[in-house]
């Protein structure tokens, strides 16, 4: 609660200091399209002011882009801080029809830097307790506890894919609050240990045969539970990955990629709707 109050004061002070200098640009989003924002520096933190907007980015590996989606509701704001401390602020609005899907942000659009701006910031950006797209008045769930409970209560796996003795299985998506929980199982029936490089979920748009219209957008996870480095031969392991809540358009699909470190036994699963 204390962190939420500090965050609210920070955002209010930030807008009071800078919003008068120039009008904030408006970004439109909806639930059927994914709007991508590319920044000149890797994103360290991003948040929206209302629960009907979701801004997600990769917290485990530095990346320059974030993804914005929205459901119907009143306009809100988006605040993004880069790893260099640059602050970017925008108005976000829901629109049934979104014309612009990609924003390439120039460094000149920054409204200030957290280290040199007029508003003091005390121990706010170095905490991992405030998740990507949570509204500032929401308490964080106990991810470890929730994921542990999911593994203690077996669920049926409805998506299966295998390659060279490596099998990936997954459950249906489990929605809780503003997050999506997915249970994966990796089974190694080969004679060689399988070293995991990464297990990622992508949103796919378009047809791969038409390269110009085909896109794979990484859906960054906010938490991973029981993620192994190695699945030994003849064994299996279950893990849980948590993602910010997302929606898919009519022509979008999900894709899972399990990649092997120092090997080529990758498993690609194209999910059924």
C-alpha positions, 0 to 999 in steps of 0.5 A: 500500500505504501508503494502504491501511495508513493507511485500515485504521488510520483505520477501526480507530481510528474504530470504537474511538472511537465504536462503544462509544457506540451500537450501529451500525444494520444495513442489509440488501442483496442482488443483486436489489434496489438499496438507496438511502441519502439523506444530508443532505449530498453524499457525498465518500467511501464504502467497504465493508469486504468485496468482496461489498458495493458502495457507489457514488455520483457522484464527478464531480458532488455528489449526496446519495445512494448505492446499495448492493448485496450478494452472499452472504457474511459481514456487513461495514461501510459508512463514508460521509463527507460533504463537510462531514466528517460520518462515518456508519457502518453494519453491512451484511448480505446478505439474500435478502429485503430489506424496506426499499429507501430510507434517509433518513439524519438528520444526528443519525445521524452518529458524528462529524466528521473534523475534530473527532473524537478520532481524527486523520486525516492526508491520507486524505480528500483523495486520489482514489486510493481508489475508492468501494466498494473493500475497503481492501486492494485495489490500484487498477487503471490505468484509463487503461491498461486503457481505452486497450487496450480501444479498441485492440482493436475489439469488436462493438457490439450495442446501437444507437440514433439520433436526428436524425443522432446515433447511439450504439452500445455493446459488451457489458459487460466485467467486470474485478475489481470494475468494469464497462467499457463502450465507447461510440461516438457518431457524428454524421452531421448537418450540425451539430456535437454538443456533449455535455452528458452520457452517463449509464447508468441502472438502470430498475425498473418500467413507465414507463406506471405512473408510481408504480412507475417508477424511474430510478436513475443508476449513477455512473461511477468513470472516463471515458476519451476523453470528448469535449465535441464530436463534429464533423459527419461524425465519430465518437468512441469512449470508455470508461466504468467503473462499479462492478460491479452486478447487476440484478433480474428486472424491472430494465433498463439505459438509456443517455441521451446529452444534447445541450448547448444542444439537443434531439437527445437519444438514449435507448437502452433496453438489451436483456437 
